Amino acid sequence: MAIPTLPAPTGSHPVGTTSVHLEDVSRPDPWVADVPTRELMISIWYPAARSSGPRARYLTRTESAEVLAGQYGTGAPDVLSSVRTHAFPDAPLDPGLRELPLIVLSPGFTRPRATLTSIGEDLASHGYVAVAIDHTYETAATTFPDGRVAAFALGRGFARTPEFWHKVRTGRARDASFVLDRLLGGNPPWAGAARLAPDRIGMAGHSAGGAAAIAAMLADERIRAGGNVDGSTDPLIPDTGMDRPFLFLGRDGQYSPGDGPAADTWARDWPLLTGWKRWLVVAGAKHPSFTDLGLLADQLGMPLGAATSGLRTMAITRTYLRAFFDQHLRDARHTPFDHLNADHPEVRSVLPPDHPAGGGSR
């Protein structure tokens, strides 16, 4: 079997990466009763000073086996541990860059943080710092520096009730705030944290991670802009609304108005988003298409049945997320967000910001 590849970043900066182990001693793990602290692994992608040397591995062998068994049932469980990303491990941060905007990334339920690698690397190549979180015990497998592996723990015994999903989303919001506390506080775990811009922070996620972006923004005012990629939401936004910029990006047929219960959650939230907002859907996509899993499945000969290729949907996802954060964290005006649609016929805006269902302004 040929080793799959990831799409190259589109920006001008080489990309560095590092993995960091964090421990929140202020709270026990929310899922496993006998774990006294919340342990997290994060991946950081950043604009680097050099573009040479070995590239980072995508997943460990254990993580590869767990992801592939859960997603595809493939007979080659090691294959994703052979994939190399486009980032250089622990490369020095570009010394000429200051006040770097920071984007927190939260993956889908059961998905490791690595499945957002293509998004994180692309943001870093355009001058962002992107931080993806493994939400321990919610993901297929999380490997810690000492060799321990925390396996998925939310199978039998955890009914997938609305209360369960509320706990997932609000728990991820706490994880995100803790990561921000560590990166922006004293004695940060990554040397490059000194160059982060504390007033230019965004968050985006896929599926449960996208829904968690709303929970995180409501809990943490440091997050100035958020994006939900293909994730149904909880009724968290208060009647007074949320006035920070927000982007919905999902599958046509699942998240267009009237498509069903998932789309209904976005319709419920839409009037309560009182700042800049967009609701976009992508034709021909499947749920994993917005992550690396879609393009990897195509290469593994196990396509998801999507009419639009995983590579194309990933290109769309990267383009729109980056344009959104450029506009709201960098005040970019030279490429208005709405003009992107002409280059992406698969994408349509289903409700304008001034639709009677809700307010909003450019």
C-alpha positions as CSV (number, residue, x, y, z in Angstrom):
1,M,0.0,0.0,0.0
2,A,1.3,3.4,-1.0
3,I,2.0,5.8,1.9
4,P,-0.6,8.6,1.8
5,T,0.5,12.3,1.7
6,L,-0.9,15.5,3.1
7,P,-1.4,18.7,1.0
8,A,1.4,21.2,1.2
9,P,0.8,24.4,3.1
10,T,0.0,27.3,0.8
11,G,1.7,30.1,2.6
12,S,5.2,31.5,2.3
13,H,6.6,30.5,5.7
14,P,8.2,27.1,6.5
15,V,6.3,25.4,9.3
16,G,7.7,24.1,12.6
17,T,5.9,21.9,15.1
18,T,6.2,20.7,18.6
19,S,4.1,18.6,21.0
20,V,3.6,19.6,24.5
21,H,2.3,17.8,27.6
22,L,0.1,19.8,29.9
23,E,-1.4,19.0,33.3
24,D,-4.2,20.9,34.9
25,V,-3.8,20.1,38.6
26,S,-6.8,22.3,39.5
27,R,-9.3,19.7,38.3
28,P,-9.7,15.9,38.1
29,D,-10.3,14.3,34.7
30,P,-14.0,14.6,33.9
31,W,-14.3,11.1,32.4
32,V,-12.1,8.7,34.4
33,A,-12.8,8.9,38.1
34,D,-9.5,7.7,39.4
35,V,-7.4,10.2,37.4
36,P,-6.8,13.1,39.7
37,T,-5.7,15.7,37.2
38,R,-6.6,16.6,33.6
39,E,-3.7,15.7,31.3
40,L,-3.6,17.0,27.7
41,M,-1.4,16.7,24.7
42,I,-1.2,19.6,22.3
43,S,0.4,20.1,18.9
44,I,1.7,23.6,18.0
45,W,2.4,24.6,14.5
46,Y,4.2,27.9,13.8
47,P,6.1,29.9,11.2
48,A,9.7,28.5,11.3
49,A,13.1,30.0,10.5
50,R,14.2,27.0,8.4
51,S,12.8,24.5,5.9
52,S,15.2,21.6,6.1
53,G,15.7,18.4,8.0
54,P,13.4,15.4,8.7
55,R,9.6,16.2,8.8
56,A,7.3,15.3,11.7
57,R,5.5,12.0,11.8
58,Y,1.7,12.1,11.5
59,L,0.8,9.5,14.1
60,T,2.4,6.9,16.3
61,R,1.8,3.3,15.4
62,T,-0.7,2.9,18.3
63,E,-2.6,6.0,17.3
64,S,-2.6,4.9,13.6
65,A,-4.0,1.5,14.4
66,E,-6.8,3.0,16.6
67,V,-7.8,5.6,14.1
68,L,-7.8,3.3,11.2
69,A,-9.7,0.6,13.0
70,G,-12.4,3.0,14.1
71,Q,-12.7,4.8,10.8
72,Y,-11.9,2.4,8.0
73,G,-11.3,-1.1,9.4
74,T,-8.3,-1.3,7.1
75,G,-5.9,-4.2,7.2
76,A,-2.8,-1.9,7.3
77,P,-3.0,-0.4,10.8
78,D,0.5,1.1,10.6
79,V,0.2,3.1,7.4
80,L,-0.6,6.5,9.0
81,S,2.5,6.2,11.2
82,S,4.5,6.2,8.0
83,V,3.0,9.5,6.8
84,R,5.2,12.5,7.1
85,T,3.8,16.0,7.6
86,H,5.2,19.2,6.1
87,A,6.4,20.5,9.5
88,F,9.9,20.4,11.0
89,P,10.0,19.1,14.6
90,D,11.2,21.8,17.1
91,A,12.5,24.1,14.3
92,P,13.3,27.6,15.6
93,L,10.5,30.1,15.3
94,D,11.0,32.7,12.6
95,P,12.9,35.5,14.6
96,G,11.5,38.3,12.5
97,L,7.9,37.7,13.5
98,R,6.2,39.3,16.5
99,E,2.6,39.5,17.8
100,L,1.5,36.3,16.2
101,P,-2.2,35.5,16.2
102,L,-3.2,32.3,17.8
103,I,-5.8,29.8,16.7
104,V,-7.0,27.0,19.0
105,L,-8.2,23.8,17.1
106,S,-10.4,21.1,18.5
107,P,-11.0,17.9,16.6
108,G,-14.1,15.8,16.2
109,F,-15.2,13.3,18.8
110,T,-12.9,10.2,18.9
111,R,-10.5,12.0,16.5
112,P,-6.9,12.8,17.5
113,R,-5.6,16.3,17.1
114,A,-3.5,15.1,14.2
115,T,-6.5,14.9,11.9
116,L,-6.4,18.8,11.8
117,T,-2.7,18.8,10.7
118,S,-3.4,20.2,7.2
119,I,-5.4,23.1,8.7
120,G,-2.8,23.8,11.4
121,E,0.1,23.7,9.0
122,D,-1.6,25.9,6.5
123,L,-2.4,28.6,9.1
124,A,1.2,28.5,10.3
125,S,2.5,28.9,6.8
126,H,0.5,32.2,6.7
127,G,2.0,33.5,9.9
128,Y,-0.3,32.1,12.6
129,V,0.3,29.9,15.5
130,A,-2.1,27.0,15.6
131,V,-2.6,24.7,18.6
132,A,-4.6,21.5,18.3
133,I,-5.8,19.8,21.5
134,D,-6.2,16.1,22.2
135,H,-9.1,15.9,24.5
136,T,-7.9,12.9,26.6
137,Y,-10.2,9.8,26.7
138,E,-12.5,11.3,24.1
139,T,-10.0,10.5,21.3
140,A,-9.0,7.1,19.8
141,A,-5.6,7.2,21.6
142,T,-3.4,9.9,23.2
143,T,0.3,9.1,23.6
144,F,2.1,10.9,26.4
145,P,5.9,11.6,26.4
146,D,6.6,8.8,29.0
147,G,5.0,6.2,26.7
148,R,1.7,6.0,28.4
149,V,-1.3,5.7,26.0
150,A,-4.7,7.0,27.1
151,A,-7.3,5.0,25.1
152,F,-10.8,6.1,24.2
153,A,-12.8,5.6,27.4
154,L,-16.4,6.7,26.5
155,G,-17.8,3.6,24.9
156,R,-20.0,1.2,26.9
157,G,-21.6,2.9,29.9
158,F,-21.8,6.3,28.3
159,A,-25.2,6.9,26.8
160,R,-25.1,9.5,24.0
161,T,-27.7,11.7,25.6
162,P,-28.0,15.5,25.2
163,E,-26.4,15.8,28.7
164,F,-23.4,13.7,27.5
165,W,-22.8,16.0,24.5
166,H,-23.2,19.1,26.7
167,K,-20.5,17.7,28.9
168,V,-18.2,17.0,25.9
169,R,-18.6,20.5,24.5
170,T,-18.3,22.4,27.8
171,G,-15.4,20.2,28.9
172,R,-13.6,21.0,25.7
173,A,-14.2,24.7,26.5
174,R,-12.4,24.3,29.8
175,D,-9.5,22.5,28.0
176,A,-9.2,25.4,25.6
177,S,-9.2,28.0,28.4
178,F,-6.6,26.0,30.3
179,V,-4.3,25.8,27.2
180,L,-4.7,29.6,26.8
181,D,-3.8,30.1,30.4
182,R,-0.6,28.1,30.1
183,L,0.5,29.7,26.8
184,L,-0.3,33.2,27.8
185,G,0.6,33.1,31.5
186,G,3.9,33.0,33.4
187,N,6.4,30.2,32.6
188,P,4.7,29.0,29.4
189,P,5.5,25.5,28.1
190,W,6.7,26.7,24.7
191,A,9.4,29.3,24.2
192,G,7.6,30.9,21.3
193,A,4.7,31.8,23.5
194,A,6.3,35.1,24.3
195,R,5.6,36.3,20.8
196,L,1.8,35.5,20.8
197,A,-0.6,38.4,20.5
198,P,-3.1,38.0,23.5
199,D,-5.6,40.2,21.8
200,R,-5.7,38.1,18.5
201,I,-7.0,34.7,19.5
202,G,-9.5,32.6,17.6
203,M,-10.8,29.1,17.8
204,A,-12.2,26.6,15.3
205,G,-13.1,22.9,15.4
206,H,-14.6,20.0,13.6
207,S,-17.9,18.3,14.7
208,A,-17.9,18.3,18.5
209,G,-14.8,20.5,18.4
210,G,-16.7,23.1,16.3
211,A,-19.6,23.1,18.7
212,A,-17.1,23.5,21.5
213,A,-16.0,26.8,19.9
214,I,-19.2,28.4,20.9
215,A,-18.9,27.1,24.5
216,A,-15.3,28.3,24.7
217,M,-16.2,31.8,23.4
218,L,-19.0,32.2,25.9
219,A,-16.6,31.1,28.7
220,D,-13.5,33.0,27.6
221,E,-13.6,36.5,26.3
222,R,-10.0,36.2,25.1
223,I,-11.3,34.3,22.1
224,R,-12.3,37.0,19.6
225,A,-13.6,34.9,16.7
226,G,-14.8,31.4,16.3
227,G,-15.6,28.8,13.6
228,N,-17.8,25.6,13.7
229,V,-17.0,23.1,11.0
230,D,-19.9,20.6,10.6
231,G,-20.9,20.3,14.3
232,S,-24.4,20.5,15.8
233,T,-24.6,22.8,18.7
234,D,-26.0,23.0,22.2
235,P,-28.5,25.8,23.3
236,L,-25.7,27.7,25.1
237,I,-26.0,31.3,23.7
238,P,-27.9,33.6,26.1
239,D,-30.9,35.6,24.9
240,T,-28.6,38.7,25.0
241,G,-26.7,37.1,22.2
242,M,-23.0,36.8,21.3
243,D,-21.5,39.7,19.4
244,R,-18.1,38.3,18.3
245,P,-17.6,37.1,14.7
246,F,-18.6,33.5,14.0
247,L,-18.5,31.2,11.0
248,F,-20.7,28.1,10.3
249,L,-19.2,25.9,7.6
250,G,-20.9,22.5,7.0
251,R,-22.2,19.9,4.5
252,D,-24.9,20.8,2.1
253,G,-27.7,18.3,2.8
254,Q,-26.9,18.2,6.5
255,Y,-26.5,21.8,7.6
256,S,-28.6,23.8,5.1
257,P,-31.7,25.3,6.7
258,G,-34.5,22.7,6.8
259,D,-32.1,19.7,6.4
260,G,-33.0,18.3,9.8
261,P,-32.0,18.3,13.5
262,A,-28.4,19.2,13.0
263,A,-29.2,22.2,10.8
264,D,-31.9,23.2,13.3
265,T,-29.3,23.8,15.9
266,W,-27.6,26.3,13.7
267,A,-30.9,27.9,12.9
268,R,-31.6,28.3,16.6
269,D,-28.2,29.9,17.2
270,W,-28.3,32.2,14.1
271,P,-30.5,35.0,15.5
272,L,-28.4,35.0,18.7
273,L,-25.1,35.7,16.8
274,T,-25.3,39.4,16.7
275,G,-21.9,40.2,15.3
276,W,-20.4,39.4,11.9
277,K,-21.5,35.9,10.8
278,R,-21.7,33.6,7.8
279,W,-23.5,30.3,7.3
280,L,-21.9,28.4,4.4
281,V,-22.4,24.9,3.1
282,V,-20.2,22.8,0.8
283,A,-21.8,20.6,-1.8
284,G,-20.6,17.0,-2.1
285,A,-18.8,16.8,1.2
286,K,-19.0,14.1,3.9
287,H,-18.4,14.6,7.6
288,P,-14.7,13.6,7.6
289,S,-14.1,15.5,4.4
290,F,-13.3,18.7,6.4
291,T,-10.3,17.0,8.1
292,D,-7.3,14.9,6.9
293,L,-9.4,11.8,7.1
294,G,-11.3,12.6,3.9
295,L,-8.2,13.0,1.7
296,L,-6.4,10.1,3.5
297,A,-9.4,7.8,2.8
298,D,-9.3,8.7,-0.9
299,Q,-5.6,7.7,-1.0
300,L,-6.1,4.5,1.0
301,G,-8.7,3.3,-1.6
302,M,-11.5,3.6,0.9
303,P,-13.3,6.7,-0.3
304,L,-16.2,8.1,1.8
305,G,-18.6,8.4,-1.1
306,A,-18.3,12.1,-1.3
307,A,-19.0,13.8,-4.6
308,T,-16.3,16.3,-3.9
309,S,-12.8,14.9,-3.2
310,G,-11.3,15.1,0.2
311,L,-8.4,17.1,-1.2
312,R,-10.8,19.7,-2.7
313,T,-12.9,20.0,0.5
314,M,-9.7,20.4,2.6
315,A,-8.6,23.2,0.2
316,I,-12.0,24.9,0.7
317,T,-11.9,24.5,4.5
318,R,-8.4,25.9,4.8
319,T,-9.2,28.8,2.5
320,Y,-12.4,29.9,4.3
321,L,-11.0,29.4,7.8
322,R,-7.9,31.4,7.0
323,A,-9.9,34.2,5.3
324,F,-12.2,34.4,8.3
325,F,-9.4,34.7,10.8
326,D,-7.5,37.1,8.5
327,Q,-10.5,39.4,8.5
328,H,-11.2,39.3,12.2
329,L,-7.8,38.9,13.8
330,R,-5.7,40.8,11.2
331,D,-8.2,43.3,10.0
332,A,-7.6,42.2,6.4
333,R,-9.6,44.1,3.8
334,H,-7.8,43.5,0.6
335,T,-9.5,40.2,-0.1
336,P,-13.1,40.5,1.2
337,F,-14.4,37.2,2.6
338,D,-17.5,37.0,0.4
339,H,-15.6,37.3,-2.8
340,L,-14.1,33.9,-2.3
341,N,-17.3,32.2,-3.4
342,A,-16.6,32.9,-7.1
343,D,-13.6,30.6,-6.9
344,H,-15.4,27.8,-5.1
345,P,-18.7,26.9,-6.8
346,E,-19.2,24.1,-4.3
347,V,-19.7,26.7,-1.5
348,R,-22.9,28.7,-1.0
349,S,-24.1,31.1,1.6
350,V,-27.5,29.9,2.8
351,L,-28.5,32.9,4.8
352,P,-27.2,36.5,4.4
353,P,-26.2,38.3,7.6
354,D,-29.1,40.6,7.3
355,H,-31.7,37.8,7.0
356,P,-34.7,38.4,9.2
357,A,-33.7,35.3,11.2
358,G,-30.9,37.4,12.7
359,G,-28.7,40.5,12.6
360,G,-25.1,40.9,12.0
361,S,-22.9,43.3,10.1
362,R,-19.7,43.3,8.0
